[in-house]
Structures are given as C-alpha cells and as structure tokens.
C-alpha cells in the first residue's frame, strides 16, 4: 500500500514571507511551487497568506499581528496544517502551533515527506530516513504522555504531513534512540558508499566515459533516459518520482559507448540534510565527464530553475563538471525552447516525449565528450601488438596505416590513457 494513501485529503494554508533581497514575485513563485509540493504529498491548498518583513520575528517568524491574521484564516478555512515556505526554527514551530491550535511545518518537512513516499530501494529509504531523523531530532518534545514529530514515514489512517511516527513517554530516552538510529544509518550508508566507490574505480579503469543527467524535478530526465536506452525507469508527472540513480549504456554515433545515469531531481531550497544523505548517490554527478542539464522549457521560471540546479551542483562539488544545457518539451513550446537554446551558448532544444531533436542532442553529447579528449598521432612498432591492442581498447582510432617502420595511428585519448602511450606520441 502506498504511503500516500490515507482516509482524507489534508487541508493546507500556505504562508510566504518576503525577506531581502527577494521580491514579492519571488514569494509568489515560491508559494506556487510549494502548492505543487503539497499536492504531491497528497494534500490540498485551501488558502495562502503573504507578508513582507525586514527580518524574521524570532518567536513566530511572522510577528504577533500576522500570526493572529493567520489564525483567523486557519479557522475560516478549517485547515489541518499551516505550511511555511520559509524554514522555521523548532521554537517558532512550537509557538505557532500553540497559537494556531494546529500543526505548523515548513517547506523542508514537505519535501522530506515526499521523499519518504517515493523511496523504494534499501539505500533510498536509508538516505531519506537519515535526513528525516536529523530534521526531527531537535523538534521532538514532550506532549502530555506522548511525543509529537518523531521519525517515521507517512502512513494510512489520517497522519498529517510532517507529523508521522509513534509517540513515547520519555523524551530523553527517545532522543537517545533516535541518535542511535542516526549512527546506524550513517554506518550503513558509509558501507554502501564504499561499494559505490569500488564500482566507480572499475568504471574509471574501463575508460568508459560517464554522462549524468541532472535537472530540476519533473524536467523530463527519466523520460530522456528511457528514450535513449529503453531503461524502463518509472515516469510520472509528479515531483520527485525518481530518487534512485539508474545507469545504462548508450552507443554514440561514432560507435563509442558511454554510461548514462539518471539522477534525483533538484529543487529550490533543497534541504541540506537531504543533500548530505544523498551524497553517495550524487557522487556519480561529481564523477561524470559531462552533465546533461535537462531544463523544462515550459516552466514559469526557467532561469530560476537553472540557478537552483547549479546551486545544488556547487553543494556536491560538481560545479566544475562540463555542462550541456538541454531544453526539453520543444514539442509543447517550440518557439520558447528554440529561443532558450539560442540564448545559452552550445545549448540544444529537444523533446524527450516525442523524440524531436533527440538525435541532435546525442550528436552534441558525442561532440562535447570528444572535445574533452586529446587527438594525437602515435607510431607503434610492429612487434608491439599488445600496445596496439591497448590503444584500440582505450581510445578512438580515427586513422590507422602502416609505413616502413611502424603502425601509425591518429587516435583520440583521454588524459589518463594518453599518459600510458606518451612514449609513442609523434612530436
């Protein structure tokens, strides 16, 4: 049974606060996206409220007057939960819940909840649980004979966003239990990371180039991988449908094989603990030779989405990996996709759904990968057949002919392979 199944649709009031240097338009865009997140989590927006402030109010984030206005809206809409687009401190959350008489959470809690719904693999579940526990540990508190806001996924039977988990009677005992669980999960993920590191080393030795598909959530990354490789990755028109990385081999037009990986989608204000928990999965991005950055050309804030993805790339130390911008959904917004591609140097427009422009995208990927390698001329003695075989295995032979003294080859090699054959390079 899906974790999203429950006996009712939770009613949500959204709150957005404009803080410098953001604008009112930024706040509205953030709330529109938060509304999509809430819908993905299985709830419905029934109202929203906005405010402009120079700085957050320490007790309630919004201040006493606005908090009273929020209480009136919550009562009028009979909402179950109030969700802030801004991050709340544990103290602010407690104060708001006391004043409002209902659950108050922030954007981070909603994103973590969605990840908890969509995690299917053992690693994915461990990563999400670790992020949830780290987020909730400072927020657990005594509440009569029970605790609220403890770790656990969404369940059927009416549990609300951000409030999953059984209660216990002893606060400190429960904190120690959660801390032990955090340490256990961290140890499990370290072991998984060791295994992934071994796999990556094997891939490096094979000299097969690696391409990672990155992008904003729901931009069409999984659809593209399925289009190129028949990967069979789950594709749904919802946020964060894919959490587990999937790698498939793709043959490029020149005959070279590359490993192409679909990765988890990014979003604005992606929780830091979630990025940290998924670092072993996202290491494939930092280790890639090329990033295909898929962008939804029909999105309301295309440039904002690009910036959000690049912010996460910086956080995982992948911002120096060469990037190819690929504007998706050219079948839906052809003129806009073309305009965007022309306004970004070297970018392409395509449609993962219809296949339009996909061949050009693959050719561009091949050209970019080739530009990252060295084209050199080698002279290999006739009695070094082992070296000749190694060159064919580790590089792309463009021209091969025999002269009186040796086999002469014009070949494309990456830096690591070139270092092995440097003595045969013709100056």
N, C-alpha and C positions, 0 to 999 in steps of 0.2 A: 504493500500500500504506500502510495506517495506521501511524503512528509507534508505536502501542501494541502492534503485533504483534511477538512475539518467541518464541524457542524454548522458553521456560519461564516459569512463574509465580514471580516472585521472592518469597522468604520474608522477612518483616519482623518484627523485635521493636521494639515501641514503648516509649518512655521518657517519663515525665511527672514534672516536679519542681514541687512546690507551694512557691511563694515568696510572702511577704507582699505584698499583702493578700489573695491568693487563698486559697480553701479547698480541701479535698480533693475536694469535689463539683465545683468548677471544673476541677480537674485531670482528673477522670474524664470530664467532659463534653468537655474538650479532646481527650483521647485517643480518645473515641468518634468525634469529628469527624475526627481525624487518621486513624483506621482507614478511614473513608469516603474520605478523600483518597487513601490508599494503594491502596485497591481501585480507585478511579477511574484511578489511574496504571497499573493492571494488575498489582498485586502482592497478596499475601495476608498478613494478620497471623497470626503463629504464637505470639505471646506479648507480654506487656507487663510493665513494672516501674514502680513509683512511689516517690517519695521526698519527704520534707518537709525543707526547708532554710531557714535564715535568709537566706542569700545563696549565689550560685553558687560552686562551687570553681573558682578560676582555671585550674588545669591541665586538669581533666576535667569540669567543671560539677557532677558528682555526688559527687566525692570518691573516694579510693582504695578504700575498703571497698566502696562501692556499685558502683564500676567493676568490681571483681572479681566481685561477685554478678552483674552484667550479663554479664560474660564467661562465667560458668557457664551462664546461661540461653541465651546465644547458642550455646554448644557443645551444650547439651541439645536445642535446637530445630533445630540445624544451619541457622541463618538465614543469609541472604546479606548483609543490611544491617540496621543499627540506626538508627532514626529518632527523634530527639528532638522533642518538641512545643515545646521552648524553643529560642531561637536560639543557636547555637554560634559561638564565635569561630573563626577559622582555626586558631589554636594548639590550642584544645580539640579541634577536629576531628582534627587530626594526632595528638595524644596518644592520643585514644580509638581511632583506627584502629590505631595501633601496639600498644596494649594488647589490643584485642579481636581483632586479626588479620582484620578485615573492614571494609567501608565503614561510616562513621558520617556521617549527614547530619542536617539539621533540617527543620522544617516548611516553612520558606521554600523549600528545594530541591524539596520535593514539589510545592508549589503552582506553582513556576516550570516544573517538568516537565510538569504537567498543561496549563498554558497553552501550552507548546511543542507538545503534541499537538493542541490544539484551534485553534490559529491557522491560518487559511486565506487571508485576504486579504493582499496585499502589506504593507499598513500593520500589520496584526495581527502578522505574522511579524517585521517590523522592531522593533515595540514589545517583543515577547517576547524576541527575541534581545538587544536592548539591555539589558533587565533581567537576563537570564542572564549576559551578559558582565560587567556591573558586580558581580554577586554572586560570580562565579567568579574574577575577576581577582586579588583578594587571597588566593585559595585555591589557585592553581596552584603547583606545587612540583616540584622535580627528583625523579625516582624511577628511579634507575638511568639508563638511556639514554632514558627517556620521561617525559612529564608526565602527571599524572592531574588529573581535574576541570577540564577545559577546555571552552570553549564548543562547543555543538552540540546538536541535538535528540536525542530518543530514537530508536533505530534497532533494526531486527530483528537477531537473532543473539545475544541474551543481554546487551545492555547494561543496566546496573542504574540505578535511579533516582538521579539526581544525579551520574552518572559518565560522561556522554556525551562524545564528542569524541575526535579523534585526538591522539596524543602527538607531541611534537617533542623534539629533543635539547638545545636551547639555551634555558634558562629566560628569560633577559633578552630574547632575540630574540622569543620567543613573547609575552612581556608587551607588547613594543612593537607586535607585530602586533595583539594584542587591543585595545590602546589606539587604534591607527589605525582599527580596525573600529568601535569605540565612537564615535569622532569622525565617521566617515562616516555611521553610523546616525543620530546626533543631527542631522546636517545634513539627511538625507533627511526625518526627522520634522519638522524646522522648516519645510521646504517644504510638506509635507502640511498642517501647521498653518496656514500662510498661506492655502492653498486653502480650508481649512475656515472660516477667519475671513472670507474673502470671501463664502462661502456664507451664513454666519450674518448678515453685514451685509445681504445681499439679503433674507433672511427677515425681518429687523427692518424693512426698508423696506416689505415687503409687509403689515405689521401683523398677520400671522397669528400667533396665539398658539401657544406651544410647550409641550407636556407631555412630560416624561421619566418613563419607568417605571424605578424603581430598586428594589433589594431584595437580600436575601440570595441567594446562589447556589442555584439549583434551587427557588426560591419560586413559580415559575409566570409569570414576566414575559413570556417569549416566547409562551407559550400564550395569555396575555391579549391581546397584540398581534395574534396570529393570529385570535383570536375576534372582535376589534373591526374588523379591517381586511383579513382574508384575506391577511396579509403573506407567508405561506409561510416563516416563519422556522423553522429546524431546532429541533425539540423532542425532547429526550431526558431520561430520568430519571437524570441524572448531573450531577455538579458541573461548572460552567464549560462547559456545552455551547455557550453563546453568548459569543463575545468581540467580534464586530464589531457596531457600532451599526447598527440598521435604523430608518429613519424612514418613516412612512406618513401619509397624510391621513385624518382622521376627521371626519365630519359630526356635529355635536352636535344634540340635539333641536330647538334653536331655529334651526337652519339654518346656524350658524356653522361654519366649517371650522377645524380645529386640526391642527398637526403633532405626531404622537405618535411618540416614539422609544424603542425597546427598548435597554437598555444592559447592559454586562457585570455579572454578579453580584458582590456583595461577600462577604467572609468575615472572621472574626476573624483578627487578625494578618496582614492582607494586606500582603505585602512592600512596603516604602516605595519601592524602586526600580521595582517593577511599577506602583504608583500614579503615580509620576513619568513612566514611559514611556508610560502610557495617558492622560496629562493632556489631550492634544489630542482624543482620543476622548471623554473625560469632560467636556470643556468644554461639550458640549450639555446636561449636567446643570446646571452653574452658570448657563447662559444661559436655562434654562427659566423659564416663567411659573408652572408648577405641577409638583410632583413627585408622582406616584402611587407611594407606597411599598408595594409588594406584600409581604405577610408570610404565610408558611406557618403557618396556624393549627394545624396538626397537629405542628409542630416541638416538640422536647423543651424547648427554652429560647427561647420566643418573645420575651420581653423582652430577653434577651441578644442575639438576632439583630437586633432593632430597634436596640439600642445600638451594635452593631458597624457597621451600615449608616450610622448617624448619625456615627460616628467618622470613617468614610471621607469622608462629605459635608463634614465640617469640614476635612479634609485638602485637599480640592479646592475649598475656598471656596464651597461650595454649601449651607451650613447655614442661610443666611438665605432660601432659596427656599421659598415656601409649600408645605406638605406635606399630602397626603391619605393617611392610613393605610387600606389596603385588605387585609382579612384573607381570604386565599384558602383554598380547599378546604373551603368550607362544606358541600359535599355529603358529605364524609368525616367531619367533626367539627362537625355543625351547632350543637350547644349551646355548644361551646367557641368557635367562630367568632363566634356571637352575643354571648357573654359578653365576648369581647375587644373587639368593636366598641363595645359599650356602655361599656366601661371606658376608652375613649380618645375624647375629645371629637371629634365630627364624623366618626368612622371608619365604614366600611361593611364588611359581610361579603358574600362572593360566591364563586362557583366558576368559574374560568376553563375548567375541563374540561367541566362540564355546562351552563354558561351561567346558572346560578341566580344572581340578584342582579346580573348584569352591567348590565342596564338601569338599575337604581338607581345603580350605580357611575358610569355615563355621565352620568346626570342630576346627580349630585353634582359630578362634574368640571365640568360646564357651569355649575352654580351657583357653584362656587368661582372659576372664571375670570371670571364676571360680577361677582362681588364685588370683584375686583381692578381693575375699571374704574369710570369716572365716568358717572353718568346726569345729563345736562344738557339744558336747553331752549335751542334755537337759533332765531334769527329771521334768515332769509336772504332778501335782496331778490330779487324776481322776475327781475331781469336778471343775477343771478349763478348761472346754471345750472351753471357749472364748479365752484363751491363746493358746490352741492347734490349734484352727481355725486360729488365727492370725499368728502363726508360719508357717502353711501351705500357708497362703496368702502372706507372706513377704519373705519367704525363699524357698530353695530347699531341701525337705526332702529326705535324702538318705536311711535311715533305720528307721523303726518305730516298736516298740514292747512293750508289756505290761509286767511289773513284778508285784510283790506283792504290791508295794507301789505307783507306778506311771507309766505313759506312758513315755517311754524312746525313744528319737529321736536323730539320728545323722543328723545334718542339716547344710546347707550352708547359711550363712547370711552375708550381708554387715555390715559395722561398725555401721551405723545408726540403722539398725534393731537389731543388737546384743545388743546395749545399752538398748533396751526395754525388753530384756529377760535375762539380766545378772543374775538376782536372781535365775534363773532356770538352770544355767550352772553347770554341774557336774565337779568338780575340778579334 
